[in-house]
Amino acid sequence: MKKNLRHALAWAAALVLLLAVFALYTRPDFLVTLADQVWACF
């Protein structure tokens, strides 16, 4: 039973993480800022 619960929680956490990343990618200003920060590393 504990293994199933742990497995379900892991899938739920992964889904929340993917939804959060998708929400950030729908904001163009975030993408520009991220690209600028990555480009500044080089």
mmCIF file as Biopython writes it, N, C-alpha, C and O atoms, coordinates in Angstrom:
data_model
#
loop_
_atom_site.group_PDB
_atom_site.id
_atom_site.type_symbol
_atom_site.label_atom_id
_atom_site.label_alt_id
_atom_site.label_comp_id
_atom_site.label_asym_id
_atom_site.label_entity_id
_atom_site.label_seq_id
_atom_site.pdbx_PDB_ins_code
_atom_site.Cartn_x
_atom_site.Cartn_y
_atom_site.Cartn_z
_atom_site.occupancy
_atom_site.B_iso_or_equiv
_atom_site.auth_seq_id
_atom_site.auth_asym_id
_atom_site.pdbx_PDB_model_num
ATOM 1   N N  . MET A ? 1  ? 0.836  -1.202 0.000   1.0 0.0 1  A 1 
ATOM 2   C CA . MET A ? 1  ? 0.000  0.000  0.000   1.0 0.0 1  A 1 
ATOM 3   C C  . MET A ? 1  ? 0.870  1.251  0.000   1.0 0.0 1  A 1 
ATOM 4   O O  . MET A ? 1  ? 0.582  2.195  -0.735  1.0 0.0 1  A 1 
ATOM 5   N N  . LYS A ? 2  ? 1.929  1.278  0.809   1.0 0.0 2  A 1 
ATOM 6   C CA . LYS A ? 2  ? 2.785  2.455  0.870   1.0 0.0 2  A 1 
ATOM 7   C C  . LYS A ? 2  ? 3.487  2.703  -0.463  1.0 0.0 2  A 1 
ATOM 8   O O  . LYS A ? 2  ? 3.700  3.850  -0.855  1.0 0.0 2  A 1 
ATOM 9   N N  . LYS A ? 3  ? 3.848  1.617  -1.159  1.0 0.0 3  A 1 
ATOM 10  C CA . LYS A ? 3  ? 4.527  1.764  -2.437  1.0 0.0 3  A 1 
ATOM 11  C C  . LYS A ? 3  ? 3.599  2.423  -3.456  1.0 0.0 3  A 1 
ATOM 12  O O  . LYS A ? 3  ? 4.038  3.274  -4.230  1.0 0.0 3  A 1 
ATOM 13  N N  . ASN A ? 4  ? 2.334  2.040  -3.464  1.0 0.0 4  A 1 
ATOM 14  C CA . ASN A ? 4  ? 1.369  2.637  -4.387  1.0 0.0 4  A 1 
ATOM 15  C C  . ASN A ? 4  ? 1.152  4.109  -4.077  1.0 0.0 4  A 1 
ATOM 16  O O  . ASN A ? 4  ? 1.049  4.930  -4.989  1.0 0.0 4  A 1 
ATOM 17  N N  . LEU A ? 5  ? 1.083  4.443  -2.804  1.0 0.0 5  A 1 
ATOM 18  C CA . LEU A ? 5  ? 0.887  5.835  -2.401  1.0 0.0 5  A 1 
ATOM 19  C C  . LEU A ? 5  ? 2.097  6.672  -2.798  1.0 0.0 5  A 1 
ATOM 20  O O  . LEU A ? 5  ? 1.944  7.781  -3.311  1.0 0.0 5  A 1 
ATOM 21  N N  . ARG A ? 6  ? 3.285  6.153  -2.567  1.0 0.0 6  A 1 
ATOM 22  C CA . ARG A ? 6  ? 4.519  6.862  -2.927  1.0 0.0 6  A 1 
ATOM 23  C C  . ARG A ? 6  ? 4.596  7.054  -4.443  1.0 0.0 6  A 1 
ATOM 24  O O  . ARG A ? 6  ? 5.012  8.108  -4.923  1.0 0.0 6  A 1 
ATOM 25  N N  . HIS A ? 7  ? 4.195  6.037  -5.181  1.0 0.0 7  A 1 
ATOM 26  C CA . HIS A ? 7  ? 4.199  6.105  -6.644  1.0 0.0 7  A 1 
ATOM 27  C C  . HIS A ? 7  ? 3.202  7.160  -7.131  1.0 0.0 7  A 1 
ATOM 28  O O  . HIS A ? 7  ? 3.514  7.934  -8.036  1.0 0.0 7  A 1 
ATOM 29  N N  . ALA A ? 8  ? 2.030  7.193  -6.550  1.0 0.0 8  A 1 
ATOM 30  C CA . ALA A ? 8  ? 1.018  8.177  -6.932  1.0 0.0 8  A 1 
ATOM 31  C C  . ALA A ? 8  ? 1.474  9.593  -6.578  1.0 0.0 8  A 1 
ATOM 32  O O  . ALA A ? 8  ? 1.248  10.524 -7.352  1.0 0.0 8  A 1 
ATOM 33  N N  . LEU A ? 9  ? 2.106  9.763  -5.433  1.0 0.0 9  A 1 
ATOM 34  C CA . LEU A ? 9  ? 2.613  11.088 -5.059  1.0 0.0 9  A 1 
ATOM 35  C C  . LEU A ? 9  ? 3.729  11.551 -5.994  1.0 0.0 9  A 1 
ATOM 36  O O  . LEU A ? 9  ? 3.822  12.736 -6.316  1.0 0.0 9  A 1 
ATOM 37  N N  . ALA A ? 10 ? 4.557  10.634 -6.419  1.0 0.0 10 A 1 
ATOM 38  C CA . ALA A ? 10 ? 5.629  10.980 -7.354  1.0 0.0 10 A 1 
ATOM 39  C C  . ALA A ? 10 ? 5.046  11.436 -8.691  1.0 0.0 10 A 1 
ATOM 40  O O  . ALA A ? 10 ? 5.519  12.412 -9.272  1.0 0.0 10 A 1 
ATOM 41  N N  . TRP A ? 11 ? 4.025  10.737 -9.179  1.0 0.0 11 A 1 
ATOM 42  C CA . TRP A ? 11 ? 3.378  11.133 -10.429 1.0 0.0 11 A 1 
ATOM 43  C C  . TRP A ? 11 ? 2.676  12.481 -10.268 1.0 0.0 11 A 1 
ATOM 44  O O  . TRP A ? 11 ? 2.707  13.309 -11.179 1.0 0.0 11 A 1 
ATOM 45  N N  . ALA A ? 12 ? 2.053  12.700 -9.132  1.0 0.0 12 A 1 
ATOM 46  C CA . ALA A ? 12 ? 1.369  13.981 -8.895  1.0 0.0 12 A 1 
ATOM 47  C C  . ALA A ? 12 ? 2.377  15.126 -8.843  1.0 0.0 12 A 1 
ATOM 48  O O  . ALA A ? 12 ? 2.117  16.202 -9.382  1.0 0.0 12 A 1 
ATOM 49  N N  . ALA A ? 13 ? 3.517  14.907 -8.204  1.0 0.0 13 A 1 
ATOM 50  C CA . ALA A ? 13 ? 4.551  15.943 -8.135  1.0 0.0 13 A 1 
ATOM 51  C C  . ALA A ? 13 ? 5.103  16.247 -9.523  1.0 0.0 13 A 1 
ATOM 52  O O  . ALA A ? 13 ? 5.336  17.409 -9.857  1.0 0.0 13 A 1 
ATOM 53  N N  . ALA A ? 14 ? 5.312  15.221 -10.325 1.0 0.0 14 A 1 
ATOM 54  C CA . ALA A ? 14 ? 5.808  15.422 -11.690 1.0 0.0 14 A 1 
ATOM 55  C C  . ALA A ? 14 ? 4.800  16.196 -12.523 1.0 0.0 14 A 1 
ATOM 56  O O  . ALA A ? 14 ? 5.180  17.062 -13.311 1.0 0.0 14 A 1 
ATOM 57  N N  . LEU A ? 15 ? 3.529  15.893 -12.358 1.0 0.0 15 A 1 
ATOM 58  C CA . LEU A ? 15 ? 2.484  16.600 -13.102 1.0 0.0 15 A 1 
ATOM 59  C C  . LEU A ? 15 ? 2.422  18.067 -12.698 1.0 0.0 15 A 1 
ATOM 60  O O  . LEU A ? 15 ? 2.291  18.940 -13.555 1.0 0.0 15 A 1 
ATOM 61  N N  . VAL A ? 16 ? 2.515  18.342 -11.415 1.0 0.0 16 A 1 
ATOM 62  C CA . VAL A ? 16 ? 2.505  19.732 -10.933 1.0 0.0 16 A 1 
ATOM 63  C C  . VAL A ? 16 ? 3.709  20.486 -11.484 1.0 0.0 16 A 1 
ATOM 64  O O  . VAL A ? 16 ? 3.583  21.638 -11.898 1.0 0.0 16 A 1 
ATOM 65  N N  . LEU A ? 17 ? 4.861  19.851 -11.492 1.0 0.0 17 A 1 
ATOM 66  C CA . LEU A ? 17 ? 6.066  20.484 -12.021 1.0 0.0 17 A 1 
ATOM 67  C C  . LEU A ? 17 ? 5.918  20.789 -13.509 1.0 0.0 17 A 1 
ATOM 68  O O  . LEU A ? 17 ? 6.280  21.878 -13.955 1.0 0.0 17 A 1 
ATOM 69  N N  . LEU A ? 18 ? 5.394  19.849 -14.271 1.0 0.0 18 A 1 
ATOM 70  C CA . LEU A ? 18 ? 5.198  20.080 -15.697 1.0 0.0 18 A 1 
ATOM 71  C C  . LEU A ? 18 ? 4.188  21.194 -15.962 1.0 0.0 18 A 1 
ATOM 72  O O  . LEU A ? 18 ? 4.376  21.996 -16.877 1.0 0.0 18 A 1 
ATOM 73  N N  . LEU A ? 19 ? 3.131  21.249 -15.178 1.0 0.0 19 A 1 
ATOM 74  C CA . LEU A ? 19 ? 2.144  22.318 -15.346 1.0 0.0 19 A 1 
ATOM 75  C C  . LEU A ? 19 ? 2.731  23.679 -14.990 1.0 0.0 19 A 1 
ATOM 76  O O  . LEU A ? 19 ? 2.414  24.680 -15.634 1.0 0.0 19 A 1 
ATOM 77  N N  . ALA A ? 20 ? 3.578  23.722 -13.980 1.0 0.0 20 A 1 
ATOM 78  C CA . ALA A ? 20 ? 4.226  24.981 -13.606 1.0 0.0 20 A 1 
ATOM 79  C C  . ALA A ? 20 ? 5.164  25.457 -14.713 1.0 0.0 20 A 1 
ATOM 80  O O  . ALA A ? 20 ? 5.197  26.647 -15.030 1.0 0.0 20 A 1 
ATOM 81  N N  . VAL A ? 21 ? 5.920  24.541 -15.299 1.0 0.0 21 A 1 
ATOM 82  C CA . VAL A ? 21 ? 6.802  24.919 -16.400 1.0 0.0 21 A 1 
ATOM 83  C C  . VAL A ? 21 ? 5.991  25.397 -17.595 1.0 0.0 21 A 1 
ATOM 84  O O  . VAL A ? 21 ? 6.356  26.383 -18.234 1.0 0.0 21 A 1 
ATOM 85  N N  . PHE A ? 22 ? 4.905  24.718 -17.900 1.0 0.0 22 A 1 
ATOM 86  C CA . PHE A ? 22 ? 4.049  25.142 -19.009 1.0 0.0 22 A 1 
ATOM 87  C C  . PHE A ? 22 ? 3.476  26.531 -18.748 1.0 0.0 22 A 1 
ATOM 88  O O  . PHE A ? 22 ? 3.403  27.347 -19.667 1.0 0.0 22 A 1 
ATOM 89  N N  . ALA A ? 23 ? 3.076  26.806 -17.534 1.0 0.0 23 A 1 
ATOM 90  C CA . ALA A ? 23 ? 2.528  28.120 -17.201 1.0 0.0 23 A 1 
ATOM 91  C C  . ALA A ? 23 ? 3.575  29.209 -17.396 1.0 0.0 23 A 1 
ATOM 92  O O  . ALA A ? 23 ? 3.246  30.308 -17.843 1.0 0.0 23 A 1 
ATOM 93  N N  . LEU A ? 24 ? 4.837  28.919 -17.066 1.0 0.0 24 A 1 
ATOM 94  C CA . LEU A ? 24 ? 5.894  29.912 -17.271 1.0 0.0 24 A 1 
ATOM 95  C C  . LEU A ? 24 ? 6.150  30.155 -18.753 1.0 0.0 24 A 1 
ATOM 96  O O  . LEU A ? 24 ? 6.426  31.286 -19.153 1.0 0.0 24 A 1 
ATOM 97  N N  . TYR A ? 25 ? 6.065  29.118 -19.567 1.0 0.0 25 A 1 
ATOM 98  C CA . TYR A ? 25 ? 6.341  29.267 -20.989 1.0 0.0 25 A 1 
ATOM 99  C C  . TYR A ? 25 ? 5.239  30.017 -21.727 1.0 0.0 25 A 1 
ATOM 100 O O  . TYR A ? 25 ? 5.441  30.419 -22.873 1.0 0.0 25 A 1 
ATOM 101 N N  . THR A ? 26 ? 4.105  30.213 -21.117 1.0 0.0 26 A 1 
ATOM 102 C CA . THR A ? 26 ? 3.041  30.989 -21.760 1.0 0.0 26 A 1 
ATOM 103 C C  . THR A ? 26 ? 3.224  32.485 -21.532 1.0 0.0 26 A 1 
ATOM 104 O O  . THR A ? 26 ? 2.440  33.293 -22.030 1.0 0.0 26 A 1 
ATOM 105 N N  . ARG A ? 27 ? 4.258  32.853 -20.778 1.0 0.0 27 A 1 
ATOM 106 C CA . ARG A ? 27 ? 4.540  34.269 -20.512 1.0 0.0 27 A 1 
ATOM 107 C C  . ARG A ? 27 ? 5.765  34.694 -21.317 1.0 0.0 27 A 1 
ATOM 108 O O  . ARG A ? 27 ? 6.881  34.312 -20.964 1.0 0.0 27 A 1 
ATOM 109 N N  . PRO A ? 28 ? 5.593  35.467 -22.380 1.0 0.0 28 A 1 
ATOM 110 C CA . PRO A ? 28 ? 6.721  35.841 -23.231 1.0 0.0 28 A 1 
ATOM 111 C C  . PRO A ? 28 ? 7.803  36.633 -22.497 1.0 0.0 28 A 1 
ATOM 112 O O  . PRO A ? 28 ? 8.987  36.474 -22.796 1.0 0.0 28 A 1 
ATOM 113 N N  . ASP A ? 29 ? 7.418  37.478 -21.545 1.0 0.0 29 A 1 
ATOM 114 C CA . ASP A ? 29 ? 8.424  38.258 -20.831 1.0 0.0 29 A 1 
ATOM 115 C C  . ASP A ? 29 ? 9.356  37.354 -20.024 1.0 0.0 29 A 1 
ATOM 116 O O  . ASP A ? 29 ? 10.541 37.657 -19.882 1.0 0.0 29 A 1 
ATOM 117 N N  . PHE A ? 30 ? 8.836  36.264 -19.504 1.0 0.0 30 A 1 
ATOM 118 C CA . PHE A ? 30 ? 9.678  35.307 -18.789 1.0 0.0 30 A 1 
ATOM 119 C C  . PHE A ? 30 ? 10.682 34.666 -19.737 1.0 0.0 30 A 1 
ATOM 120 O O  . PHE A ? 30 ? 11.852 34.499 -19.393 1.0 0.0 30 A 1 
ATOM 121 N N  . LEU A ? 31 ? 10.218 34.306 -20.935 1.0 0.0 31 A 1 
ATOM 122 C CA . LEU A ? 31 ? 11.121 33.674 -21.895 1.0 0.0 31 A 1 
ATOM 123 C C  . LEU A ? 31 ? 12.243 34.614 -22.315 1.0 0.0 31 A 1 
ATOM 124 O O  . LEU A ? 31 ? 13.387 34.184 -22.463 1.0 0.0 31 A 1 
ATOM 125 N N  . VAL A ? 32 ? 11.933 35.883 -22.507 1.0 0.0 32 A 1 
ATOM 126 C CA . VAL A ? 32 ? 12.967 36.849 -22.882 1.0 0.0 32 A 1 
ATOM 127 C C  . VAL A ? 32 ? 13.974 37.000 -21.755 1.0 0.0 32 A 1 
ATOM 128 O O  . VAL A ? 32 ? 15.180 37.021 -22.003 1.0 0.0 32 A 1 
ATOM 129 N N  . THR A ? 33 ? 13.501 37.105 -20.533 1.0 0.0 33 A 1 
ATOM 130 C CA . THR A ? 33 ? 14.402 37.230 -19.384 1.0 0.0 33 A 1 
ATOM 131 C C  . THR A ? 33 ? 15.284 35.988 -19.245 1.0 0.0 33 A 1 
ATOM 132 O O  . THR A ? 33 ? 16.484 36.102 -18.996 1.0 0.0 33 A 1 
ATOM 133 N N  . LEU A ? 34 ? 14.701 34.826 -19.403 1.0 0.0 34 A 1 
ATOM 134 C CA . LEU A ? 34 ? 15.458 33.579 -19.307 1.0 0.0 34 A 1 
ATOM 135 C C  . LEU A ? 34 ? 16.515 33.501 -20.402 1.0 0.0 34 A 1 
ATOM 136 O O  . LEU A ? 34 ? 17.653 33.110 -20.141 1.0 0.0 34 A 1 
ATOM 137 N N  . ALA A ? 35 ? 16.147 33.867 -21.617 1.0 0.0 35 A 1 
ATOM 138 C CA . ALA A ? 35 ? 17.104 33.844 -22.722 1.0 0.0 35 A 1 
ATOM 139 C C  . ALA A ? 35 ? 18.241 34.828 -22.476 1.0 0.0 35 A 1 
ATOM 140 O O  . ALA A ? 35 ? 19.398 34.518 -22.760 1.0 0.0 35 A 1 
ATOM 141 N N  . ASP A ? 36 ? 17.929 36.002 -21.954 1.0 0.0 36 A 1 
ATOM 142 C CA . ASP A ? 36 ? 18.965 36.990 -21.648 1.0 0.0 36 A 1 
ATOM 143 C C  . ASP A ? 36 ? 19.923 36.478 -20.579 1.0 0.0 36 A 1 
ATOM 144 O O  . ASP A ? 36 ? 21.132 36.687 -20.676 1.0 0.0 36 A 1 
ATOM 145 N N  . GLN A ? 37 ? 19.394 35.819 -19.574 1.0 0.0 37 A 1 
ATOM 146 C CA . GLN A ? 37 ? 20.241 35.301 -18.503 1.0 0.0 37 A 1 
ATOM 147 C C  . GLN A ? 37 ? 21.132 34.166 -18.998 1.0 0.0 37 A 1 
ATOM 148 O O  . GLN A ? 37 ? 22.296 34.076 -18.610 1.0 0.0 37 A 1 
ATOM 149 N N  . VAL A ? 38 ? 20.596 33.307 -19.845 1.0 0.0 38 A 1 
ATOM 150 C CA . VAL A ? 38 ? 21.394 32.212 -20.389 1.0 0.0 38 A 1 
ATOM 151 C C  . VAL A ? 38 ? 22.477 32.775 -21.301 1.0 0.0 38 A 1 
ATOM 152 O O  . VAL A ? 38 ? 23.625 32.335 -21.258 1.0 0.0 38 A 1 
ATOM 153 N N  . TRP A ? 39 ? 22.103 33.757 -22.131 1.0 0.0 39 A 1 
ATOM 154 C CA . TRP A ? 39 ? 23.073 34.360 -23.045 1.0 0.0 39 A 1 
ATOM 155 C C  . TRP A ? 39 ? 24.171 35.089 -22.284 1.0 0.0 39 A 1 
ATOM 156 O O  . TRP A ? 39 ? 25.310 35.139 -22.750 1.0 0.0 39 A 1 
ATOM 157 N N  . ALA A ? 40 ? 23.855 35.653 -21.130 1.0 0.0 40 A 1 
ATOM 158 C CA . ALA A ? 40 ? 24.852 36.380 -20.340 1.0 0.0 40 A 1 
ATOM 159 C C  . ALA A ? 40 ? 25.928 35.443 -19.781 1.0 0.0 40 A 1 
ATOM 160 O O  . ALA A ? 40 ? 27.016 35.897 -19.425 1.0 0.0 40 A 1 
ATOM 161 N N  . CYS A ? 41 ? 25.640 34.167 -19.702 1.0 0.0 41 A 1 
ATOM 162 C CA . CYS A ? 41 ? 26.626 33.203 -19.203 1.0 0.0 41 A 1 
ATOM 163 C C  . CYS A ? 41 ? 27.767 33.003 -20.186 1.0 0.0 41 A 1 
ATOM 164 O O  . CYS A ? 41 ? 28.850 32.562 -19.803 1.0 0.0 41 A 1 
ATOM 165 N N  . PHE A ? 42 ? 27.530 33.321 -21.435 1.0 0.0 42 A 1 
ATOM 166 C CA . PHE A ? 42 ? 28.553 33.126 -22.466 1.0 0.0 42 A 1 
ATOM 167 C C  . PHE A ? 42 ? 29.116 34.448 -22.811 1.0 0.0 42 A 1 
ATOM 168 O O  . PHE A ? 42 ? 30.000 34.539 -23.663 1.0 0.0 42 A 1 
#
